[in-house]
């Protein structure tokens, strides 16, 4: 009797499961075996090879498992099928130089009070909306030791004479906790922590970020800052070596050498915001790995000595040397700030309020000059690339007035004005940036996270086609862009009513 009951139960369960499988909609992520095959698109894999016409690729358990031409790859039995005929697919992008959390995008304000888990998620959703699968945050608001040099920092706002001599700033650990999470509909997040600088000579711009980094004035303080830094899981240690045109004192060579040496002891790399050719030479001799801008800039270009130092480092290093840079955004002209994708993310009123005056100044003469400057920057960037460095995407986004998220799109496109091809731009923003950032993304290839963008037109024909986003998939699941868009736009009305 028990045997018959069990048999009847098993048969009924089997029939119910079969019926559910048959009724699953095409493209559903609940297909048998959790597998979906996407077919028919022009596929840009991200490795620089020629695109695959009439492609097919399988996503199963959040990863790509097979990639090739339609009809020529193994497809799991019962897999759901998604027809992408007429579309172009490219890998999701990665940002190696973001400044998240401080800006309230809807209100257009920047402050420490904005730095919350909820606001970080909003920023990561905006990244996802534009087809980014990962971002490395720099100068995040994180608890750190109060150091002696904090009391010399003229940028403390407000400067508090009662500030204790020791202890920790009560800024919390939101960035460190966030990078342990996988948040649906959001890009993955890594942090480079608060950074290290001479007092007041770190992140500039809005005052809310001026006192975030460890301020150091001695080698002992520099090493101690790295030791405190190393208590947390960070992407790298960020330092600033920039006098801001001679207006500020900055880290001298003995201090940045001490930072790089101490970081090496903790198996950490260092990335620098640097300007001068002389500092670039000393930094790379000391073991610098990353540069969050061109290593030498503002009128200075790499000479034979610096390029020889870099070639030697590349030959001996077990880690890729990298830098981020973009062209002059003015080169995109006023049209760069007038696009349907932008208006989905930001209200016209806010863009006009924050960027209207600057956009009106984009005369043909200004645009032509910016394009020439971008080309010159591209020529310099190629010297570093030829020496063995990798140029990867880094937006430096995060200050009010830059159109959070849209700035990233414009910078990606600005590489074309620098003289790079669309394919080069895609590889640098996908495969190469993901490799440097430590993300398992950036390629449509077996074993990589199922992160990709479905476009209505081919960006290899015109890079602005990368704006024509039809869908975004992260970790094998379609990003709910409709819900994001509706939520943002509903908040515009509330913000407008208060203003």
WOHU-V241110 format. One record per backbone hydrogen bond with DSSP energy under -0.5 kcal/mol. CO is the residue of the C=O (numbers start at 1). NH is the residue of the N-H. Records with the same first field share a line. If there is no record, write none. Layout:
CO=NH, NH
This chain:
1=5
2=6
3=7
4=8
5=9
6=10
7=11
8=12
9=13
10=14
11=15
12=16
13=17
14=18
15=19
16=20
17=21
18=22
19=23
20=24
21=24
25=28
28=31
31=34
32=35
34=61
35=80
36=38, 59
37=82
38=57
39=84
40=86
41=43, 55
42=44, 89
43=45, 52
44=91
45=444
51=53
52=43, 55
54=70
55=40
56=68
57=38
58=65, 66
59=36
60=63
62=450
63=60
64=447
66=58
68=56
69=72
76=79
78=32
80=37
82=39, 84
84=87
87=42
88=455
89=44
90=453
93=133, 134
94=96
95=136
97=396, 397
98=138
102=111
103=105
104=108, 109
109=104
111=114
112=115
114=116
116=120
117=121
118=122
119=123
120=124
121=125
122=126
123=127
124=128, 187
125=129
126=130
127=130, 132
128=131
131=93
133=188
134=95
135=137, 190
136=98
137=192
140=142
144=169
145=147
147=150
148=151
149=152, 153
150=153
152=154
153=156
158=160
159=161
160=163
167=146
169=171
172=143
173=177
174=178
175=179
177=180
178=181
181=183
182=184
183=186
188=135
190=137
191=235
192=238
193=139, 140
195=214
196=240
197=216
198=201
204=206
206=209
207=210
209=212
214=197, 216
218=222
219=223
220=224
221=225
222=226
223=227
224=228
225=229
226=230
228=231
229=232
232=234
236=238
237=271
238=196
239=273
240=251
241=275
243=247, 248
244=247
252=255, 256
253=257
254=258
255=259
256=260
257=261
258=262
259=263
260=264
261=265
262=266
263=266, 268
264=267
269=237
270=289, 290
271=239
272=274, 292
273=241
275=297
276=280
277=281
278=282
279=283
280=284
281=285
282=286
283=287, 288
289=322
290=272
291=324
297=300
303=307
304=308
305=309
306=310
307=311
308=312
309=313
310=314
311=315
312=316
313=317
321=390
322=291
323=392
328=331
329=332
330=333
333=336
334=337
335=338
339=343
340=344
341=345
342=345, 346
347=351
348=352
349=353
350=354
351=355, 356
352=356
355=359
356=360
357=361
358=361
359=362
361=363
363=367
364=368
365=369
366=370
367=371
368=372
369=373
370=374
371=375
372=376
373=377
374=378
375=379
376=380
377=381
378=382
379=383
380=383, 384
381=385
382=386
383=387
384=389
385=388
389=391
390=323, 392
392=325
393=96
397=99
399=402
403=406, 407
405=409
406=410
407=411
408=412
409=413
410=414
411=415
412=415
413=416, 417
414=418
415=420
416=419
421=425
422=426
423=427
424=428
425=429
426=430
427=432
428=393, 433
429=94
430=434
431=435
432=436
433=437
434=438, 439
435=438
439=441
440=449
443=445
445=448
448=64
449=451
450=452, 476
451=92
452=473
453=90, 455
454=470, 471
455=88
457=459
458=461, 462
462=465
463=466
464=467
465=468
467=469
468=456
471=454
472=479
473=452
474=477
477=474
479=481
480=484
481=485
482=486
483=487
484=488
485=489
486=490
487=491
488=492
489=493
490=494
491=495
492=496
493=497
494=498
495=499
